[in-house]
Amino acid sequence: MKTLHLRDAKAGLSAIVEAAEHGEATIITKHGRPAAMVVPVGDGRRLYGDDKPSLADYLLDFPGPLEVDRDQTPLRAADL
């Protein structure tokens, strides 16, 4: 696994992406401390999951009807 300073990572981003395509992760440091990691897509999906349903999927699969009453509180007057 390579480690690069942020300045060098900016200058060589295409090489970092190419390395990730070939399975190599790269740690990017800022002020000498690890700040980010570029990993191959497969590793990222394995770590963070790519199969989690979205909010839209959840709402579309919601069991049963959802009835929400509208708030009937009168609106306040506005001074324009």
N, CA, C and O atoms as a CHARMM CRD file, in Angstrom:
* protein
*
  320
    1    1 MET  N      0.84800  -1.16800   0.00000 PROA 1      0.00000
    2    1 MET  CA     0.00000   0.00000   0.00000 PROA 1      0.00000
    3    1 MET  C      0.89600   1.23400   0.00000 PROA 1      0.00000
    4    1 MET  O      1.80200   1.36600   0.82300 PROA 1      0.00000
    5    2 LYS  N      0.62200   2.13300  -0.94200 PROA 2      0.00000
    6    2 LYS  CA     1.39900   3.36300  -1.04700 PROA 2      0.00000
    7    2 LYS  C      0.84700   4.42200  -0.10400 PROA 2      0.00000
    8    2 LYS  O     -0.33700   4.42100   0.23400 PROA 2      0.00000
    9    3 THR  N      1.72200   5.31600   0.30800 PROA 3      0.00000
   10    3 THR  CA     1.32600   6.48200   1.09200 PROA 3      0.00000
   11    3 THR  C      1.89100   7.70800   0.40200 PROA 3      0.00000
   12    3 THR  O      3.08600   7.77400   0.11300 PROA 3      0.00000
   13    4 LEU  N      1.02100   8.68500   0.13800 PROA 4      0.00000
   14    4 LEU  CA     1.43700   9.90700  -0.54300 PROA 4      0.00000
   15    4 LEU  C      0.95300  11.12600   0.21900 PROA 4      0.00000
   16    4 LEU  O     -0.09100  11.09100   0.87100 PROA 4      0.00000
   17    5 HSD  N      1.71800  12.20300   0.13300 PROA 5      0.00000
   18    5 HSD  CA     1.28700  13.48000   0.68200 PROA 5      0.00000
   19    5 HSD  C      0.22700  14.05900  -0.26000 PROA 5      0.00000
   20    5 HSD  O      0.24400  13.77600  -1.45700 PROA 5      0.00000
   21    6 LEU  N     -0.66900  14.84600   0.26300 PROA 6      0.00000
   22    6 LEU  CA    -1.76300  15.40900  -0.51700 PROA 6      0.00000
   23    6 LEU  C     -1.27100  16.12500  -1.77200 PROA 6      0.00000
   24    6 LEU  O     -1.86600  15.97900  -2.84000 PROA 6      0.00000
   25    7 ARG  N     -0.20400  16.88600  -1.65400 PROA 7      0.00000
   26    7 ARG  CA     0.34300  17.62100  -2.80000 PROA 7      0.00000
   27    7 ARG  C      0.74200  16.65600  -3.91300 PROA 7      0.00000
   28    7 ARG  O      0.46000  16.90600  -5.08500 PROA 7      0.00000
   29    8 ASP  N      1.40100  15.55000  -3.54700 PROA 8      0.00000
   30    8 ASP  CA     1.81700  14.56400  -4.54000 PROA 8      0.00000
   31    8 ASP  C      0.61500  13.81600  -5.10700 PROA 8      0.00000
   32    8 ASP  O      0.60800  13.44500  -6.28100 PROA 8      0.00000
   33    9 ALA  N     -0.40200  13.59300  -4.27200 PROA 9      0.00000
   34    9 ALA  CA    -1.60800  12.90700  -4.74000 PROA 9      0.00000
   35    9 ALA  C     -2.33900  13.75900  -5.77000 PROA 9      0.00000
   36    9 ALA  O     -2.85900  13.23600  -6.75500 PROA 9      0.00000
   37   10 LYS  N     -2.37900  15.06500  -5.54700 PROA 10     0.00000
   38   10 LYS  CA    -3.02100  15.96100  -6.51600 PROA 10     0.00000
   39   10 LYS  C     -2.30400  15.88900  -7.85900 PROA 10     0.00000
   40   10 LYS  O     -2.93400  15.82600  -8.91400 PROA 10     0.00000
   41   11 ALA  N     -0.98800  15.89900  -7.79900 PROA 11     0.00000
   42   11 ALA  CA    -0.20100  15.88400  -9.03000 PROA 11     0.00000
   43   11 ALA  C     -0.28600  14.54700  -9.75400 PROA 11     0.00000
   44   11 ALA  O     -0.16000  14.49900 -10.97800 PROA 11     0.00000
   45   12 GLY  N     -0.49800  13.45900  -9.01100 PROA 12     0.00000
   46   12 GLY  CA    -0.50200  12.13500  -9.62800 PROA 12     0.00000
   47   12 GLY  C     -1.81300  11.39600  -9.48400 PROA 12     0.00000
   48   12 GLY  O     -1.82400  10.17400  -9.33700 PROA 12     0.00000
   49   13 LEU  N     -2.92800  12.12400  -9.52500 PROA 13     0.00000
   50   13 LEU  CA    -4.22600  11.49000  -9.30700 PROA 13     0.00000
   51   13 LEU  C     -4.50900  10.38600 -10.31500 PROA 13     0.00000
   52   13 LEU  O     -5.04700   9.34100  -9.95000 PROA 13     0.00000
   53   14 SER  N     -4.15700  10.60000 -11.56800 PROA 14     0.00000
   54   14 SER  CA    -4.43900   9.56600 -12.57300 PROA 14     0.00000
   55   14 SER  C     -3.67700   8.28000 -12.26300 PROA 14     0.00000
   56   14 SER  O     -4.19800   7.19000 -12.49700 PROA 14     0.00000
   57   15 ALA  N     -2.46500   8.38300 -11.74600 PROA 15     0.00000
   58   15 ALA  CA    -1.69500   7.18800 -11.38000 PROA 15     0.00000
   59   15 ALA  C     -2.32000   6.48900 -10.17300 PROA 15     0.00000
   60   15 ALA  O     -2.30100   5.26000 -10.09300 PROA 15     0.00000
   61   16 ILE  N     -2.87200   7.26000  -9.23400 PROA 16     0.00000
   62   16 ILE  CA    -3.52800   6.67400  -8.06400 PROA 16     0.00000
   63   16 ILE  C     -4.77400   5.91300  -8.49400 PROA 16     0.00000
   64   16 ILE  O     -5.03000   4.80900  -8.01400 PROA 16     0.00000
   65   17 VAL  N     -5.54800   6.50300  -9.39900 PROA 17     0.00000
   66   17 VAL  CA    -6.76000   5.83900  -9.89400 PROA 17     0.00000
   67   17 VAL  C     -6.39200   4.57400 -10.65400 PROA 17     0.00000
   68   17 VAL  O     -7.05000   3.54400 -10.50700 PROA 17     0.00000
   69   18 GLU  N     -5.35400   4.64700 -11.45600 PROA 18     0.00000
   70   18 GLU  CA    -4.91800   3.46100 -12.20200 PROA 18     0.00000
   71   18 GLU  C     -4.46200   2.35800 -11.24300 PROA 18     0.00000
   72   18 GLU  O     -4.75500   1.18300 -11.46800 PROA 18     0.00000
   73   19 ALA  N     -3.75400   2.72700 -10.18500 PROA 19     0.00000
   74   19 ALA  CA    -3.32700   1.73700  -9.19200 PROA 19     0.00000
   75   19 ALA  C     -4.54300   1.10200  -8.51900 PROA 19     0.00000
   76   19 ALA  O     -4.55900  -0.10400  -8.27700 PROA 19     0.00000
   77   20 ALA  N     -5.56100   1.91200  -8.21800 PROA 20     0.00000
   78   20 ALA  CA    -6.78200   1.38100  -7.60700 PROA 20     0.00000
   79   20 ALA  C     -7.48200   0.41500  -8.55400 PROA 20     0.00000
   80   20 ALA  O     -8.03700  -0.59100  -8.11300 PROA 20     0.00000
   81   21 GLU  N     -7.46100   0.71000  -9.83900 PROA 21     0.00000
   82   21 GLU  CA    -8.05300  -0.20000 -10.82600 PROA 21     0.00000
   83   21 GLU  C     -7.35300  -1.55000 -10.83500 PROA 21     0.00000
   84   21 GLU  O     -7.95100  -2.56900 -11.17900 PROA 21     0.00000
   85   22 HSD  N     -6.07300  -1.54800 -10.45000 PROA 22     0.00000
   86   22 HSD  CA    -5.30100  -2.79200 -10.41300 PROA 22     0.00000
   87   22 HSD  C     -5.26500  -3.40300  -9.01200 PROA 22     0.00000
   88   22 HSD  O     -4.47500  -4.31100  -8.75300 PROA 22     0.00000
   89   23 GLY  N     -6.11700  -2.91000  -8.10700 PROA 23     0.00000
   90   23 GLY  CA    -6.24200  -3.52900  -6.79300 PROA 23     0.00000
   91   23 GLY  C     -5.39100  -2.94700  -5.69000 PROA 23     0.00000
   92   23 GLY  O     -5.35400  -3.50700  -4.59400 PROA 23     0.00000
   93   24 GLU  N     -4.70100  -1.84300  -5.93600 PROA 24     0.00000
   94   24 GLU  CA    -3.80700  -1.27700  -4.92600 PROA 24     0.00000
   95   24 GLU  C     -4.44400  -0.06600  -4.24500 PROA 24     0.00000
   96   24 GLU  O     -4.91900   0.85000  -4.91600 PROA 24     0.00000
   97   25 ALA  N     -4.45200  -0.06600  -2.93000 PROA 25     0.00000
   98   25 ALA  CA    -4.97200   1.06500  -2.16400 PROA 25     0.00000
   99   25 ALA  C     -3.86500   2.08500  -1.93300 PROA 25     0.00000
  100   25 ALA  O     -2.68700   1.73200  -1.89000 PROA 25     0.00000
  101   26 THR  N     -4.24800   3.34900  -1.78500 PROA 26     0.00000
  102   26 THR  CA    -3.29200   4.42100  -1.53500 PROA 26     0.00000
  103   26 THR  C     -3.79500   5.27800  -0.38500 PROA 26     0.00000
  104   26 THR  O     -4.94600   5.71400  -0.38200 PROA 26     0.00000
  105   27 ILE  N     -2.93000   5.51600   0.59000 PROA 27     0.00000
  106   27 ILE  CA    -3.26000   6.40600   1.70300 PROA 27     0.00000
  107   27 ILE  C     -2.73000   7.78800   1.36400 PROA 27     0.00000
  108   27 ILE  O     -1.59600   7.94200   0.91000 PROA 27     0.00000
  109   28 ILE  N     -3.57500   8.79900   1.59400 PROA 28     0.00000
  110   28 ILE  CA    -3.18100  10.18400   1.34100 PROA 28     0.00000
  111   28 ILE  C     -3.05600  10.87600   2.69100 PROA 28     0.00000
  112   28 ILE  O     -3.97700  10.84700   3.50800 PROA 28     0.00000
  113   29 THR  N     -1.89600  11.50300   2.91200 PROA 29     0.00000
  114   29 THR  CA    -1.65500  12.16600   4.18800 PROA 29     0.00000
  115   29 THR  C     -1.76400  13.67900   4.03700 PROA 29     0.00000
  116   29 THR  O     -1.53900  14.24300   2.96600 PROA 29     0.00000
  117   30 LYS  N     -2.11500  14.30600   5.14400 PROA 30     0.00000
  118   30 LYS  CA    -2.18500  15.76500   5.19900 PROA 30     0.00000
  119   30 LYS  C     -1.49400  16.16800   6.49000 PROA 30     0.00000
  120   30 LYS  O     -1.88700  15.73000   7.57100 PROA 30     0.00000
  121   31 HSD  N     -0.48200  16.98800   6.38300 PROA 31     0.00000
  122   31 HSD  CA     0.32900  17.39000   7.53800 PROA 31     0.00000
  123   31 HSD  C      0.91600  16.17100   8.24500 PROA 31     0.00000
  124   31 HSD  O      1.03100  16.14900   9.47100 PROA 31     0.00000
  125   32 GLY  N      1.28700  15.15300   7.45900 PROA 32     0.00000
  126   32 GLY  CA     1.93200  13.96700   8.00400 PROA 32     0.00000
  127   32 GLY  C      1.00800  12.94600   8.64200 PROA 32     0.00000
  128   32 GLY  O      1.47200  11.92900   9.15800 PROA 32     0.00000
  129   33 ARG  N     -0.29700  13.20300   8.61500 PROA 33     0.00000
  130   33 ARG  CA    -1.25300  12.27500   9.22700 PROA 33     0.00000
  131   33 ARG  C     -2.19200  11.72700   8.15700 PROA 33     0.00000
  132   33 ARG  O     -2.59600  12.46900   7.26100 PROA 33     0.00000
  133   34 PRO  N     -2.54600  10.44900   8.23100 PROA 34     0.00000
  134   34 PRO  CA    -3.47000   9.87400   7.25200 PROA 34     0.00000
  135   34 PRO  C     -4.78700  10.65200   7.23500 PROA 34     0.00000
  136   34 PRO  O     -5.38800  10.89800   8.28100 PROA 34     0.00000
  137   35 ALA  N     -5.22900  11.03900   6.02000 PROA 35     0.00000
  138   35 ALA  CA    -6.45300  11.82400   5.89500 PROA 35     0.00000
  139   35 ALA  C     -7.49300  11.12500   5.03400 PROA 35     0.00000
  140   35 ALA  O     -8.69400  11.29900   5.24400 PROA 35     0.00000
  141   36 ALA  N     -7.04300  10.33800   4.06700 PROA 36     0.00000
  142   36 ALA  CA    -7.98100   9.67500   3.15600 PROA 36     0.00000
  143   36 ALA  C     -7.31900   8.43200   2.58300 PROA 36     0.00000
  144   36 ALA  O     -6.10300   8.25500   2.65500 PROA 36     0.00000
  145   37 MET  N     -8.16200   7.57800   2.01000 PROA 37     0.00000
  146   37 MET  CA    -7.64500   6.37700   1.36900 PROA 37     0.00000
  147   37 MET  C     -8.40900   6.15900   0.07000 PROA 37     0.00000
  148   37 MET  O     -9.63900   6.20900   0.04700 PROA 37     0.00000
  149   38 VAL  N     -7.68400   5.92100  -0.99400 PROA 38     0.00000
  150   38 VAL  CA    -8.29000   5.57300  -2.27900 PROA 38     0.00000
  151   38 VAL  C     -8.16900   4.06400  -2.41000 PROA 38     0.00000
  152   38 VAL  O     -7.06700   3.51500  -2.40600 PROA 38     0.00000
  153   39 VAL  N     -9.31600   3.39800  -2.52700 PROA 39     0.00000
  154   39 VAL  CA    -9.33800   1.93900  -2.59900 PROA 39     0.00000
  155   39 VAL  C    -10.04500   1.50300  -3.87100 PROA 39     0.00000
  156   39 VAL  O    -10.82400   2.26900  -4.43900 PROA 39     0.00000
  157   40 PRO  N     -9.78800   0.28500  -4.32500 PROA 40     0.00000
  158   40 PRO  CA   -10.51900  -0.23500  -5.47500 PROA 40     0.00000
  159   40 PRO  C    -12.02200  -0.27000  -5.18700 PROA 40     0.00000
  160   40 PRO  O    -12.43300  -0.45100  -4.04100 PROA 40     0.00000
  161   41 VAL  N    -12.82900  -0.10000  -6.21500 PROA 41     0.00000
  162   41 VAL  CA   -14.28100  -0.05300  -6.05900 PROA 41     0.00000
  163   41 VAL  C    -14.80500  -1.29600  -5.35300 PROA 41     0.00000
  164   41 VAL  O    -15.67500  -1.18700  -4.48900 PROA 41     0.00000
  165   42 GLY  N    -14.30300  -2.45500  -5.69400 PROA 42     0.00000
  166   42 GLY  CA   -14.76700  -3.69200  -5.06400 PROA 42     0.00000
  167   42 GLY  C    -14.54900  -3.69100  -3.56200 PROA 42     0.00000
  168   42 GLY  O    -15.41100  -4.14200  -2.80700 PROA 42     0.00000
  169   43 ASP  N    -13.40000  -3.18600  -3.12000 PROA 43     0.00000
  170   43 ASP  CA   -13.11600  -3.10500  -1.68400 PROA 43     0.00000
  171   43 ASP  C    -14.06600  -2.12600  -0.99900 PROA 43     0.00000
  172   43 ASP  O    -14.57200  -2.40000   0.08900 PROA 43     0.00000
  173   44 GLY  N    -14.30200  -0.99300  -1.63800 PROA 44     0.00000
  174   44 GLY  CA   -15.20800  -0.00100  -1.06700 PROA 44     0.00000
  175   44 GLY  C    -16.62300  -0.53700  -0.93800 PROA 44     0.00000
  176   44 GLY  O    -17.28700  -0.31800   0.07600 PROA 44     0.00000
  177   45 ARG  N    -17.08000  -1.23400  -1.95500 PROA 45     0.00000
  178   45 ARG  CA   -18.42900  -1.81000  -1.90100 PROA 45     0.00000
  179   45 ARG  C    -18.52200  -2.88400  -0.82200 PROA 45     0.00000
  180   45 ARG  O    -19.54400  -3.00600  -0.14700 PROA 45     0.00000
  181   46 ARG  N    -17.46300  -3.65200  -0.66500 PROA 46     0.00000
  182   46 ARG  CA   -17.46500  -4.69400   0.35800 PROA 46     0.00000
  183   46 ARG  C    -17.50000  -4.06300   1.75500 PROA 46     0.00000
  184   46 ARG  O    -18.17400  -4.57100   2.65100 PROA 46     0.00000
  185   47 LEU  N    -16.77700  -2.95800   1.93500 PROA 47     0.00000
  186   47 LEU  CA   -16.72800  -2.29400   3.23600 PROA 47     0.00000
  187   47 LEU  C    -18.00700  -1.52900   3.56600 PROA 47     0.00000
  188   47 LEU  O    -18.49900  -1.58400   4.69300 PROA 47     0.00000
  189   48 TYR  N    -18.53800  -0.82000   2.58100 PROA 48     0.00000
  190   48 TYR  CA   -19.67000   0.06100   2.83900 PROA 48     0.00000
  191   48 TYR  C    -20.99300  -0.48800   2.35100 PROA 48     0.00000
  192   48 TYR  O    -22.04700   0.07200   2.65500 PROA 48     0.00000
  193   49 GLY  N    -20.95600  -1.55900   1.60900 PROA 49     0.00000
  194   49 GLY  CA   -22.19500  -2.15100   1.11000 PROA 49     0.00000
  195   49 GLY  C    -22.77100  -1.34800  -0.03700 PROA 49     0.00000
  196   49 GLY  O    -22.87800  -0.12400   0.03700 PROA 49     0.00000
  197   50 ASP  N    -23.13400  -2.03300  -1.07800 PROA 50     0.00000
  198   50 ASP  CA   -23.70800  -1.37400  -2.24200 PROA 50     0.00000
  199   50 ASP  C    -25.15300  -1.80400  -2.41700 PROA 50     0.00000
  200   50 ASP  O    -25.85200  -1.33400  -3.31400 PROA 50     0.00000
  201   51 ASP  N    -25.59200  -2.70800  -1.54200 PROA 51     0.00000
  202   51 ASP  CA   -26.92000  -3.26300  -1.70700 PROA 51     0.00000
  203   51 ASP  C    -27.91900  -2.70500  -0.70200 PROA 51     0.00000
  204   51 ASP  O    -29.01600  -3.24700  -0.55800 PROA 51     0.00000
  205   52 LYS  N    -27.56000  -1.64000  -0.01100 PROA 52     0.00000
  206   52 LYS  CA   -28.46800  -1.04400   0.95900 PROA 52     0.00000
  207   52 LYS  C    -29.57900  -0.30900   0.21100 PROA 52     0.00000
  208   52 LYS  O    -29.30900   0.43600  -0.73200 PROA 52     0.00000
  209   53 PRO  N    -30.82300  -0.51700   0.63000 PROA 53     0.00000
  210   53 PRO  CA   -31.91600   0.15300  -0.06600 PROA 53     0.00000
  211   53 PRO  C    -31.88600   1.66300   0.17100 PROA 53     0.00000
  212   53 PRO  O    -31.45300   2.13200   1.22400 PROA 53     0.00000
  213   54 SER  N    -32.34700   2.39800  -0.80900 PROA 54     0.00000
  214   54 SER  CA   -32.42000   3.84600  -0.67800 PROA 54     0.00000
  215   54 SER  C    -33.69800   4.22100   0.06400 PROA 54     0.00000
  216   54 SER  O    -34.54900   3.36700   0.31000 PROA 54     0.00000
  217   55 LEU  N    -33.83000   5.47200   0.41400 PROA 55     0.00000
  218   55 LEU  CA   -35.04200   5.94400   1.07500 PROA 55     0.00000
  219   55 LEU  C    -36.24500   5.73400   0.16700 PROA 55     0.00000
  220   55 LEU  O    -37.31500   5.34500   0.63400 PROA 55     0.00000
  221   56 ALA  N    -36.07700   5.98800  -1.12800 PROA 56     0.00000
  222   56 ALA  CA   -37.17900   5.77800  -2.07000 PROA 56     0.00000
  223   56 ALA  C    -37.60500   4.31400  -2.08300 PROA 56     0.00000
  224   56 ALA  O    -38.80100   4.02100  -2.10200 PROA 56     0.00000
  225   57 ASP  N    -36.64400   3.39000  -2.07400 PROA 57     0.00000
  226   57 ASP  CA   -36.98000   1.96100  -2.03500 PROA 57     0.00000
  227   57 ASP  C    -37.74800   1.62900  -0.76300 PROA 57     0.00000
  228   57 ASP  O    -38.72000   0.87500  -0.79800 PROA 57     0.00000
  229   58 TYR  N    -37.31300   2.18600   0.35300 PROA 58     0.00000
  230   58 TYR  CA   -37.98500   1.93200   1.62500 PROA 58     0.00000
  231   58 TYR  C    -39.43000   2.43100   1.58200 PROA 58     0.00000
  232   58 TYR  O    -40.34900   1.72400   1.99600 PROA 58     0.00000
  233   59 LEU  N    -39.62300   3.64500   1.08300 PROA 59     0.00000
  234   59 LEU  CA   -40.97400   4.20400   1.03400 PROA 59     0.00000
  235   59 LEU  C    -41.86800   3.43800   0.06900 PROA 59     0.00000
  236   59 LEU  O    -43.05300   3.24700   0.34100 PROA 59     0.00000
  237   60 LEU  N    -41.31100   2.99800  -1.05500 PROA 60     0.00000
  238   60 LEU  CA   -42.10900   2.23100  -2.01600 PROA 60     0.00000
  239   60 LEU  C    -42.49200   0.86500  -1.46200 PROA 60     0.00000
  240   60 LEU  O    -43.53900   0.32400  -1.82100 PROA 60     0.00000
  241   61 ASP  N    -41.66000   0.30200  -0.59600 PROA 61     0.00000
  242   61 ASP  CA   -41.93200  -1.01600  -0.01400 PROA 61     0.00000
  243   61 ASP  C    -42.65600  -0.93300   1.32800 PROA 61     0.00000
  244   61 ASP  O    -42.85800  -1.95600   1.98200 PROA 61     0.00000
  245   62 PHE  N    -43.04600   0.26800   1.74400 PROA 62     0.00000
  246   62 PHE  CA   -43.68600   0.45000   3.04900 PROA 62     0.00000
  247   62 PHE  C    -44.96900  -0.37000   3.11500 PROA 62     0.00000
  248   62 PHE  O    -45.82400  -0.25000   2.23700 PROA 62     0.00000
  249   63 PRO  N    -45.11400  -1.20300   4.14800 PROA 63     0.00000
  250   63 PRO  CA   -46.30500  -2.05500   4.23100 PROA 63     0.00000
  251   63 PRO  C    -47.53600  -1.26000   4.67200 PROA 63     0.00000
  252   63 PRO  O    -47.49200  -0.52400   5.65700 PROA 63     0.00000
  253   64 GLY  N    -48.60300  -1.41500   3.94800 PROA 64     0.00000
  254   64 GLY  CA   -49.87000  -0.79600   4.32800 PROA 64     0.00000
  255   64 GLY  C    -49.95300   0.66800   3.95700 PROA 64     0.00000
  256   64 GLY  O    -48.96600   1.28200   3.55200 PROA 64     0.00000
  257   65 PRO  N    -51.14500   1.21600   4.10000 PROA 65     0.00000
  258   65 PRO  CA   -51.33200   2.62800   3.74900 PROA 65     0.00000
  259   65 PRO  C    -50.73300   3.54200   4.81600 PROA 65     0.00000
  260   65 PRO  O    -50.64700   3.18600   5.99100 PROA 65     0.00000
  261   66 LEU  N    -50.33600   4.68500   4.38800 PROA 66     0.00000
  262   66 LEU  CA   -49.79700   5.68600   5.29700 PROA 66     0.00000
  263   66 LEU  C    -50.72000   6.88700   5.22900 PROA 66     0.00000
  264   66 LEU  O    -50.78800   7.57100   4.20700 PROA 66     0.00000
  265   67 GLU  N    -51.42200   7.14100   6.30700 PROA 67     0.00000
  266   67 GLU  CA   -52.34700   8.26600   6.34000 PROA 67     0.00000
  267   67 GLU  C    -51.79700   9.32000   7.28400 PROA 67     0.00000
  268   67 GLU  O    -51.53300   9.05300   8.45600 PROA 67     0.00000
  269   68 VAL  N    -51.63200  10.50600   6.75700 PROA 68     0.00000
  270   68 VAL  CA   -51.09200  11.60600   7.53800 PROA 68     0.00000
  271   68 VAL  C    -52.09900  12.74300   7.48800 PROA 68     0.00000
  272   68 VAL  O    -52.48400  13.19500   6.41000 PROA 68     0.00000
  273   69 ASP  N    -52.52500  13.20200   8.65900 PROA 69     0.00000
  274   69 ASP  CA   -53.45900  14.31900   8.71800 PROA 69     0.00000
  275   69 ASP  C    -52.70800  15.62600   8.55500 PROA 69     0.00000
  276   69 ASP  O    -51.62400  15.81100   9.10900 PROA 69     0.00000
  277   70 ARG  N    -53.29600  16.52500   7.78900 PROA 70     0.00000
  278   70 ARG  CA   -52.68900  17.82600   7.57300 PROA 70     0.00000
  279   70 ARG  C    -52.88100  18.68400   8.81700 PROA 70     0.00000
  280   70 ARG  O    -53.93900  18.65500   9.44600 PROA 70     0.00000
  281   71 ASP  N    -51.86600  19.43300   9.16100 PROA 71     0.00000
  282   71 ASP  CA   -51.94700  20.33800  10.30200 PROA 71     0.00000
  283   71 ASP  C    -52.94100  21.44900   9.96600 PROA 71     0.00000
  284   71 ASP  O    -52.76300  22.16200   8.97900 PROA 71     0.00000
  285   72 GLN  N    -53.96500  21.59400  10.76700 PROA 72     0.00000
  286   72 GLN  CA   -55.01700  22.57700  10.51800 PROA 72     0.00000
  287   72 GLN  C    -54.79200  23.89100  11.26500 PROA 72     0.00000
  288   72 GLN  O    -55.66200  24.76200  11.25100 PROA 72     0.00000
  289   73 THR  N    -53.65500  24.04400  11.90700 PROA 73     0.00000
  290   73 THR  CA   -53.35300  25.27800  12.62200 PROA 73     0.00000
  291   73 THR  C    -53.32000  26.43600  11.63600 PROA 73     0.00000
  292   73 THR  O    -52.64800  26.35300  10.60800 PROA 73     0.00000
  293   74 PRO  N    -54.05100  27.53700  11.94400 PROA 74     0.00000
  294   74 PRO  CA   -54.04500  28.67200  11.01100 PROA 74     0.00000
  295   74 PRO  C    -52.64200  29.27100  10.88900 PROA 74     0.00000
  296   74 PRO  O    -51.86700  29.28000  11.84600 PROA 74     0.00000
  297   75 LEU  N    -52.34100  29.76200   9.70900 PROA 75     0.00000
  298   75 LEU  CA   -51.04800  30.39300   9.47300 PROA 75     0.00000
  299   75 LEU  C    -51.01200  31.74900  10.15700 PROA 75     0.00000
  300   75 LEU  O    -52.04900  32.39000  10.32400 PROA 75     0.00000
  301   76 ARG  N    -49.85600  32.17700  10.54200 PROA 76     0.00000
  302   76 ARG  CA   -49.75400  33.48700  11.18400 PROA 76     0.00000
  303   76 ARG  C    -49.67700  34.57400  10.12200 PROA 76     0.00000
  304   76 ARG  O    -49.23500  34.32600   9.00000 PROA 76     0.00000
  305   77 ALA  N    -50.09400  35.73900  10.47000 PROA 77     0.00000
  306   77 ALA  CA   -50.07400  36.86800   9.54200 PROA 77     0.00000
  307   77 ALA  C    -48.63300  37.32100   9.33200 PROA 77     0.00000
  308   77 ALA  O    -47.80600  37.26200  10.24200 PROA 77     0.00000
  309   78 ALA  N    -48.35800  37.76500   8.14000 PROA 78     0.00000
  310   78 ALA  CA   -47.01500  38.23900   7.82100 PROA 78     0.00000
  311   78 ALA  C    -47.06500  39.71900   7.49500 PROA 78     0.00000
  312   78 ALA  O    -47.91700  40.16000   6.72400 PROA 78     0.00000
  313   79 ASP  N    -46.16300  40.48300   8.07400 PROA 79     0.00000
  314   79 ASP  CA   -46.04600  41.90300   7.74200 PROA 79     0.00000
  315   79 ASP  C    -45.02700  42.03200   6.62600 PROA 79     0.00000
  316   79 ASP  O    -43.84100  41.76100   6.81600 PROA 79     0.00000
  317   80 LEU  N    -45.49700  42.44600   5.46800 PROA 80     0.00000
  318   80 LEU  CA   -44.58600  42.58600   4.32400 PROA 80     0.00000
  319   80 LEU  C    -44.29500  44.02100   4.04200 PROA 80     0.00000
  320   80 LEU  O    -43.54700  44.32900   3.11400 PROA 80     0.00000
